[in-house]
Every structure is written in structure tokens, then in C-alpha cells.
Amino acid sequence: MADNEAKGKALREEAERKMKSADGFIGKLFGGTQKLEEAVELFHRAANMFKMAKKWNEAGDSFCKAAEIQSQQASNHQAATDYVDAGNCYKKSNPQQAVEVLKQAIEIYTDMGRFTIAAKHHITIAEIYENEMVDLEKAITHFRQAADFYKGEESNSSANKCLLKVAQYSAQLEQYTNATEIYEQVAATAMDNPLLKYSAKDYFFKAALCHMCVDLLNAQLAIQKYEEMFPAFSDSRECKLLKKLSEAAEDQNVDAYTDAVKDYDSISRLDQWLTTILLRIKKAVGGDPDLR
């Protein structure tokens, strides 16, 4: 490990010397471009040595140096690749710096019209905010940007995956209207696709629960609308649960509400998102004035 770190430092120092010798009129006159290319190669080798030594910041810094040279040489694709490599290193030690360099890669890919690749890296940033930095608002921003890029490239399936993440976190942040609109939109798309048709009921289920967090009457009307739009929804366990929850909420019967959820959970295990939303509704059913 220590040996690899020492090799990395030596290669980085050699790369920096190459860069300096390429500066100025004399440097440019006598093989400046070649020296810069050699510096890039040395920075790459240094970065790999630092990776082997698990010196992630140093590896990221070396890839960034290579990217800066590539940008000066108008090697935009290579520069973007180096920024992505830097981001992958920084993710292990400095998530905020990873975000910054990935944004630089995205800017290059966007300028090049490589929107699908840009979308992929917006997802990477979103996942950093989702898992490492726990900033759901910023995760939403980047998942939505990825969805917009995918839509522009007619990659609707990938766009919908991103939008479902937006809906999930919007609901967690109590932005229920936004979440409902997305779940309804994705459900309507799924209904028309034989391969995705079964999943439509799950999205209508989540949309109705988001409605229920805000207003019971709107939730009841939404359930009726979903049954008309998608008759198969009427016979689903999800729809039956919604009707039981709606009735319990109308009667302010917490016990009936709890029993309905337990019956459902005994067959279809609730995930963390559903548990959170159902608990919020339960508190409202019990007359908690702090809940909408």
C-alpha cells in the first residue's frame, strides 16, 4: 500500500514537471502538445497507483488534473471520462467533491449532445444525495433532470424509473400532490403496456395513499376514477385495502384501520415507504391535529 502511494506521488510529480515544461512560448514550440499528452498518461498512472493504495482523494485529484489538460486540448470526451473516474474515487472519501466533478462531466456530455450519458451521471449524483449525504430535495432535483434527459431521448422506461424515485421522495417530504401526479402518470403509461400492466395497480395504490394523506374525499374520488380507468384494479388486494382504510378513516376507527393493514401485511409485506405513509394516515385517523 505504502509502496503504491509512493509510486503515485512520484508519477504525479513527474506529470507536473511535464506540464510546467509545456508552458510558455518555448515549451509550446518544442513539443508542448506531446509533453501534455505524456503528462495526462502520467496522471492516469498516478491515479491508478493511488487507487491501489486506497488514497481516494489523491486518485481523484490526479484524474481531475488529467481532465483539465484534456479540456485544454479540446479532448472533451476524454476530459468527461476523467471527471467521471475522479467522481468514482471521490465517492469513497468526499461525496460533495464527487458531485462537483460529476457535474463537470455532465456539462461536457450535455454540450456534446450525449444526453443519455448525462442522465446516467445525474442518477449517480442523485444516489450520492440519497445514500451518502441524505439530502432528498437535491436527490429529487437530479432524478428529475435525469428523467427529462431520458424523455428527450425517447427512453421512457428509464425516465419512469427516475420519476418513481421523485414520487417516492416527494411523498416522504410530504409533497403529496407532486407524488400523486407522478404515480398517476406512470400508472397510465403502464396500463397500455402488456409487460407493465400488472405494476399499474401498485402505482394507483400509492397515488391513492398520497391523496389520503391530504384529503379523504379526494382519495375516495381517486379510487373510483382508478377503477374506471383500470377495471383490473377493482379486484386487487390494494384496492380492497384502500376501501377498508377509507371507511375506517371516515368512521375515525383506528382499530379497523390497524386490522386492515395487518391483514394486508400478513400476505404482502409492507416496505418502509408504505409503512411510513400508512402510519401518517393512521395518526390522522386518530385525530392527530399535527397531521394533514
DRENDO-1510 file (C-alpha; in Angstrom, 1 decimal, always signed):
<recs>
REC; n; res; u; v; w
REC; 1; MET; +0.0; +0.0; +0.0 .
REC; 2; ALA; +2.7; +2.5; +1.1 .
REC; 3; ASP; +4.8; +1.5; -1.9 .
REC; 4; ASN; +1.9; +2.2; -4.3 .
REC; 5; GLU; +1.3; +5.5; -2.7 .
REC; 6; ALA; +5.0; +6.5; -3.1 .
REC; 7; LYS; +4.8; +5.4; -6.8 .
REC; 8; GLY; +1.7; +7.5; -7.2 .
REC; 9; LYS; +3.4; +10.6; -5.7 .
REC; 10; ALA; +6.5; +10.1; -7.9 .
REC; 11; LEU; +4.3; +9.8; -11.1 .
REC; 12; ARG; +2.3; +12.8; -10.1 .
REC; 13; GLU; +5.4; +14.9; -9.6 .
REC; 14; GLU; +6.8; +13.8; -13.0 .
REC; 15; ALA; +3.4; +14.7; -14.6 .
REC; 16; GLU; +3.5; +18.2; -13.0 .
REC; 17; ARG; +7.1; +18.7; -14.4 .
REC; 18; LYS; +5.9; +17.7; -17.9 .
REC; 19; MET; +3.1; +20.3; -17.5 .
REC; 20; LYS; +5.4; +23.1; -16.5 .
REC; 21; SER; +7.9; +22.3; -19.3 .
REC; 22; ALA; +5.0; +22.6; -21.8 .
REC; 23; ASP; +4.1; +26.1; -20.6 .
REC; 24; GLY; +5.1; +29.3; -22.4 .
REC; 25; PHE; +6.3; +30.0; -25.9 .
REC; 26; ILE; +9.4; +27.8; -25.8 .
REC; 27; GLY; +7.5; +24.9; -24.3 .
REC; 28; LYS; +4.8; +25.1; -27.0 .
REC; 29; LEU; +7.4; +25.5; -29.7 .
REC; 30; PHE; +9.3; +22.4; -28.7 .
REC; 31; GLY; +6.8; +19.6; -28.3 .
REC; 32; GLY; +4.4; +21.2; -25.9 .
REC; 33; THR; +1.4; +19.1; -27.1 .
REC; 34; GLN; +3.4; +15.9; -26.8 .
REC; 35; LYS; +4.5; +16.8; -23.3 .
REC; 36; LEU; +0.9; +17.5; -22.2 .
REC; 37; GLU; -0.1; +14.1; -23.6 .
REC; 38; GLU; +2.7; +12.5; -21.6 .
REC; 39; ALA; +1.5; +14.4; -18.5 .
REC; 40; VAL; -2.0; +13.0; -19.0 .
REC; 41; GLU; -0.7; +9.5; -19.2 .
REC; 42; LEU; +1.4; +10.0; -16.1 .
REC; 43; PHE; -1.6; +11.5; -14.1 .
REC; 44; HIS; -3.6; +8.4; -15.1 .
REC; 45; ARG; -0.8; +6.1; -13.9 .
REC; 46; ALA; -0.5; +8.1; -10.7 .
REC; 47; ALA; -4.3; +7.9; -10.1 .
REC; 48; ASN; -4.2; +4.1; -10.6 .
REC; 49; MET; -1.4; +3.8; -8.0 .
REC; 50; PHE; -3.3; +5.9; -5.6 .
REC; 51; LYS; -6.4; +3.7; -6.1 .
REC; 52; MET; -4.4; +0.6; -5.3 .
REC; 53; ALA; -3.2; +2.4; -2.1 .
REC; 54; LYS; -6.9; +3.4; -1.4 .
REC; 55; LYS; -5.8; +7.0; -1.4 .
REC; 56; TRP; -9.1; +8.1; -3.0 .
REC; 57; ASN; -8.7; +11.9; -2.7 .
REC; 58; GLU; -5.3; +11.7; -4.3 .
REC; 59; ALA; -6.6; +9.5; -7.1 .
REC; 60; GLY; -9.5; +11.8; -7.7 .
REC; 61; ASP; -7.2; +14.8; -7.8 .
REC; 62; SER; -4.9; +13.1; -10.4 .
REC; 63; PHE; -7.8; +12.3; -12.6 .
REC; 64; CYS; -9.0; +15.9; -12.4 .
REC; 65; LYS; -5.6; +17.1; -13.4 .
REC; 66; ALA; -5.7; +14.8; -16.5 .
REC; 67; ALA; -9.2; +16.1; -17.2 .
REC; 68; GLU; -8.1; +19.8; -17.1 .
REC; 69; ILE; -5.3; +19.0; -19.6 .
REC; 70; GLN; -7.8; +17.1; -21.9 .
REC; 71; SER; -10.2; +20.1; -21.8 .
REC; 72; GLN; -7.4; +22.5; -22.8 .
REC; 73; GLN; -6.5; +20.2; -25.7 .
REC; 74; ALA; -10.2; +20.1; -26.7 .
REC; 75; SER; -10.4; +16.3; -26.0 .
REC; 76; ASN; -13.8; +16.8; -24.5 .
REC; 77; HIS; -14.9; +13.1; -24.4 .
REC; 78; GLN; -11.7; +12.1; -22.6 .
REC; 79; ALA; -12.0; +15.0; -20.2 .
REC; 80; ALA; -15.5; +13.9; -19.3 .
REC; 81; THR; -14.3; +10.3; -18.8 .
REC; 82; ASP; -11.6; +11.5; -16.5 .
REC; 83; TYR; -14.1; +13.6; -14.4 .
REC; 84; VAL; -16.3; +10.5; -14.1 .
REC; 85; ASP; -13.3; +8.5; -12.9 .
REC; 86; ALA; -12.5; +11.2; -10.5 .
REC; 87; GLY; -16.0; +11.2; -9.2 .
REC; 88; ASN; -15.9; +7.4; -8.7 .
REC; 89; CYS; -12.8; +7.9; -6.5 .
REC; 90; TYR; -14.2; +10.9; -4.5 .
REC; 91; LYS; -17.4; +8.9; -3.8 .
REC; 92; LYS; -15.4; +6.8; -1.4 .
REC; 93; SER; -14.0; +9.7; +0.6 .
REC; 94; ASN; -15.5; +13.1; -0.3 .
REC; 95; PRO; -19.1; +12.8; -1.7 .
REC; 96; GLN; -19.5; +16.6; -2.2 .
REC; 97; GLN; -16.4; +16.7; -4.3 .
REC; 98; ALA; -17.7; +13.7; -6.3 .
REC; 99; VAL; -20.9; +15.7; -7.0 .
REC; 100; GLU; -18.9; +18.7; -8.2 .
REC; 101; VAL; -16.7; +16.7; -10.7 .
REC; 102; LEU; -19.7; +14.7; -12.0 .
REC; 103; LYS; -21.4; +18.0; -12.7 .
REC; 104; GLN; -18.4; +19.0; -14.8 .
REC; 105; ALA; -18.7; +15.7; -16.7 .
REC; 106; ILE; -22.4; +16.3; -17.2 .
REC; 107; GLU; -21.8; +19.7; -18.6 .
REC; 108; ILE; -19.4; +18.3; -21.2 .
REC; 109; TYR; -21.7; +15.5; -22.2 .
REC; 110; THR; -24.7; +17.9; -22.5 .
REC; 111; ASP; -22.7; +20.2; -24.7 .
REC; 112; MET; -21.8; +17.2; -26.9 .
REC; 113; GLY; -25.5; +16.2; -27.1 .
REC; 114; ARG; -24.8; +12.9; -25.2 .
REC; 115; PHE; -28.0; +13.3; -23.1 .
REC; 116; THR; -28.3; +9.6; -22.2 .
REC; 117; ILE; -24.9; +9.5; -20.6 .
REC; 118; ALA; -25.6; +12.8; -18.9 .
REC; 119; ALA; -28.8; +11.3; -17.5 .
REC; 120; LYS; -26.8; +8.3; -16.1 .
REC; 121; HIS; -24.5; +10.6; -14.2 .
REC; 122; HIS; -27.4; +12.7; -12.9 .
REC; 123; ILE; -28.6; +9.4; -11.4 .
REC; 124; THR; -25.2; +8.8; -9.8 .
REC; 125; ILE; -25.4; +12.3; -8.2 .
REC; 126; ALA; -28.9; +11.6; -7.1 .
REC; 127; GLU; -27.8; +8.4; -5.4 .
REC; 128; ILE; -25.0; +10.2; -3.6 .
REC; 129; TYR; -27.5; +12.7; -2.2 .
REC; 130; GLU; -29.8; +9.7; -1.5 .
REC; 131; ASN; -27.4; +7.5; +0.3 .
REC; 132; GLU; -24.2; +9.4; +1.4 .
REC; 133; MET; -25.4; +12.9; +2.0 .
REC; 134; VAL; -29.1; +12.2; +2.8 .
REC; 135; ASP; -30.4; +15.3; +1.0 .
REC; 136; LEU; -33.7; +14.2; -0.6 .
REC; 137; GLU; -34.5; +17.6; -2.1 .
REC; 138; LYS; -31.3; +17.5; -4.1 .
REC; 139; ALA; -31.8; +13.8; -4.9 .
REC; 140; ILE; -35.2; +14.7; -6.4 .
REC; 141; THR; -33.7; +17.5; -8.5 .
REC; 142; HIS; -31.2; +15.2; -10.1 .
REC; 143; PHE; -33.6; +12.3; -10.6 .
REC; 144; ARG; -36.0; +14.7; -12.3 .
REC; 145; GLN; -33.2; +16.1; -14.5 .
REC; 146; ALA; -32.2; +12.5; -15.5 .
REC; 147; ALA; -35.9; +11.8; -16.3 .
REC; 148; ASP; -36.1; +14.9; -18.5 .
REC; 149; PHE; -33.0; +13.8; -20.5 .
REC; 150; TYR; -34.3; +10.3; -20.9 .
REC; 151; LYS; -37.6; +11.5; -22.2 .
REC; 152; GLY; -35.8; +13.7; -24.7 .
REC; 153; GLU; -34.1; +10.6; -26.0 .
REC; 154; GLU; -37.4; +8.6; -26.0 .
REC; 155; SER; -36.1; +6.3; -23.3 .
REC; 156; ASN; -39.4; +6.4; -21.5 .
REC; 157; SER; -38.8; +3.3; -19.3 .
REC; 158; SER; -35.7; +4.8; -17.9 .
REC; 159; ALA; -37.4; +8.1; -17.4 .
REC; 160; ASN; -40.3; +6.5; -15.5 .
REC; 161; LYS; -37.8; +4.8; -13.2 .
REC; 162; CYS; -36.4; +8.2; -12.3 .
REC; 163; LEU; -39.8; +9.7; -11.9 .
REC; 164; LEU; -40.8; +7.0; -9.5 .
REC; 165; LYS; -37.9; +7.9; -7.3 .
REC; 166; VAL; -39.1; +11.6; -7.5 .
REC; 167; ALA; -42.5; +10.4; -6.4 .
REC; 168; GLN; -41.2; +8.3; -3.6 .
REC; 169; TYR; -39.1; +11.1; -2.0 .
REC; 170; SER; -41.7; +13.8; -2.7 .
REC; 171; ALA; -44.2; +11.8; -0.6 .
REC; 172; GLN; -41.6; +11.3; +2.1 .
REC; 173; LEU; -41.2; +15.1; +2.2 .
REC; 174; GLU; -45.0; +15.5; +2.3 .
REC; 175; GLN; -45.1; +16.9; -1.2 .
REC; 176; TYR; -48.1; +14.7; -1.9 .
REC; 177; THR; -49.6; +16.5; -4.9 .
REC; 178; ASN; -46.4; +16.1; -6.8 .
REC; 179; ALA; -46.1; +12.4; -5.8 .
REC; 180; THR; -49.7; +11.7; -6.8 .
REC; 181; GLU; -49.3; +13.3; -10.2 .
REC; 182; ILE; -46.3; +11.2; -11.0 .
REC; 183; TYR; -47.8; +7.9; -9.8 .
REC; 184; GLU; -50.9; +8.5; -11.9 .
REC; 185; GLN; -48.8; +9.4; -14.9 .
REC; 186; VAL; -46.6; +6.3; -14.7 .
REC; 187; ALA; -49.7; +4.1; -13.9 .
REC; 188; ALA; -51.5; +5.4; -17.0 .
REC; 189; THR; -48.4; +4.6; -19.1 .
REC; 190; ALA; -48.1; +1.1; -17.6 .
REC; 191; MET; -51.7; +0.3; -18.3 .
REC; 192; ASP; -51.1; +0.4; -22.1 .
REC; 193; ASN; -48.1; -1.9; -21.9 .
REC; 194; PRO; -48.8; -5.6; -21.6 .
REC; 195; LEU; -45.4; -6.2; -19.9 .
REC; 196; LEU; -46.0; -3.4; -17.3 .
REC; 197; LYS; -49.8; -3.7; -16.9 .
REC; 198; TYR; -49.5; -5.6; -13.6 .
REC; 199; SER; -47.5; -2.8; -12.0 .
REC; 200; ALA; -50.2; -0.2; -12.7 .
REC; 201; LYS; -52.2; -1.3; -9.7 .
REC; 202; ASP; -49.2; -0.6; -7.4 .
REC; 203; TYR; -48.8; +3.0; -8.7 .
REC; 204; PHE; -52.6; +3.7; -8.4 .
REC; 205; PHE; -52.4; +2.3; -4.9 .
REC; 206; LYS; -49.5; +4.7; -3.9 .
REC; 207; ALA; -51.3; +7.6; -5.6 .
REC; 208; ALA; -54.5; +6.9; -3.6 .
REC; 209; LEU; -52.5; +6.7; -0.4 .
REC; 210; CYS; -50.9; +10.1; -1.2 .
REC; 211; HIS; -54.4; +11.5; -1.8 .
REC; 212; MET; -55.5; +10.1; +1.6 .
REC; 213; CYS; -52.6; +11.9; +3.3 .
REC; 214; VAL; -54.2; +15.2; +2.2 .
REC; 215; ASP; -57.9; +14.8; +1.8 .
REC; 216; LEU; -60.2; +11.7; +2.3 .
REC; 217; LEU; -62.9; +12.8; -0.1 .
REC; 218; ASN; -60.3; +13.3; -2.9 .
REC; 219; ALA; -58.9; +9.9; -2.1 .
REC; 220; GLN; -62.3; +8.3; -2.4 .
REC; 221; LEU; -62.9; +10.0; -5.7 .
REC; 222; ALA; -59.5; +9.0; -7.0 .
REC; 223; ILE; -60.1; +5.3; -6.1 .
REC; 224; GLN; -63.4; +5.4; -8.1 .
REC; 225; LYS; -61.5; +7.0; -11.0 .
REC; 226; TYR; -58.8; +4.4; -11.0 .
REC; 227; GLU; -61.3; +1.6; -11.0 .
REC; 228; GLU; -63.0; +3.1; -14.1 .
REC; 229; MET; -59.6; +3.7; -15.8 .
REC; 230; PHE; -58.3; +0.2; -15.0 .
REC; 231; PRO; -61.0; -2.3; -14.2 .
REC; 232; ALA; -58.4; -4.9; -13.0 .
REC; 233; PHE; -57.6; -2.5; -10.2 .
REC; 234; SER; -61.1; -3.2; -8.6 .
REC; 235; ASP; -60.3; -6.8; -7.8 .
REC; 236; SER; -56.8; -6.2; -6.5 .
REC; 237; ARG; -55.9; -6.5; -2.8 .
REC; 238; GLU; -54.6; -3.0; -2.9 .
REC; 239; CYS; -58.0; -1.6; -4.0 .
REC; 240; LYS; -59.8; -3.6; -1.3 .
REC; 241; LEU; -57.3; -2.3; +1.3 .
REC; 242; LEU; -57.9; +1.3; +0.2 .
REC; 243; LYS; -61.6; +0.9; +0.6 .
REC; 244; LYS; -61.2; -0.5; +4.1 .
REC; 245; LEU; -58.8; +2.3; +5.0 .
REC; 246; SER; -61.2; +4.9; +3.6 .
REC; 247; GLU; -64.1; +3.5; +5.6 .
REC; 248; ALA; -62.1; +3.4; +8.8 .
REC; 249; ALA; -60.9; +6.9; +8.2 .
REC; 250; GLU; -64.4; +8.1; +7.6 .
REC; 251; ASP; -65.5; +6.5; +10.9 .
REC; 252; GLN; -62.3; +7.6; +12.7 .
REC; 253; ASN; -62.0; +3.9; +13.7 .
REC; 254; VAL; -58.3; +3.3; +14.4 .
REC; 255; ASP; -58.8; -0.3; +15.3 .
REC; 256; ALA; -60.5; -1.1; +12.0 .
REC; 257; TYR; -57.7; +0.8; +10.2 .
REC; 258; THR; -55.0; -1.2; +12.0 .
REC; 259; ASP; -56.7; -4.6; +11.4 .
REC; 260; ALA; -57.0; -3.8; +7.6 .
REC; 261; VAL; -53.3; -3.0; +7.4 .
REC; 262; LYS; -52.3; -6.1; +9.4 .
REC; 263; ASP; -54.4; -8.4; +7.1 .
REC; 264; TYR; -52.7; -6.9; +4.1 .
REC; 265; ASP; -49.2; -7.1; +5.6 .
REC; 266; SER; -49.7; -10.8; +6.5 .
REC; 267; ILE; -49.8; -11.6; +2.8 .
REC; 268; SER; -47.9; -8.7; +1.1 .
REC; 269; ARG; -45.2; -7.5; +3.4 .
REC; 270; LEU; -45.1; -3.7; +3.7 .
REC; 271; ASP; -41.9; -1.9; +2.7 .
REC; 272; GLN; -40.5; +1.1; +4.6 .
REC; 273; TRP; -42.2; +3.7; +2.3 .
REC; 274; LEU; -45.7; +2.1; +2.7 .
REC; 275; THR; -45.2; +1.7; +6.4 .
REC; 276; THR; -44.3; +5.4; +6.8 .
REC; 277; ILE; -47.3; +6.6; +4.7 .
REC; 278; LEU; -49.8; +4.3; +6.3 .
REC; 279; LEU; -48.6; +5.4; +9.8 .
REC; 280; ARG; -49.1; +9.1; +8.8 .
REC; 281; ILE; -52.7; +8.3; +7.7 .
REC; 282; LYS; -53.3; +6.3; +10.9 .
REC; 283; LYS; -52.3; +9.3; +13.0 .
REC; 284; ALA; -54.7; +11.5; +11.0 .
REC; 285; VAL; -57.5; +8.9; +11.5 .
REC; 286; GLY; -56.8; +9.0; +15.2 .
REC; 287; GLY; -57.4; +12.8; +15.1 .
REC; 288; ASP; -53.8; +14.0; +15.5 .
REC; 289; PRO; -54.1; +17.7; +14.8 .
REC; 290; ASP; -50.5; +18.0; +13.7 .
REC; 291; LEU; -51.1; +15.8; +10.6 .
REC; 292; ARG; -52.7; +16.9; +7.4 .
</recs>
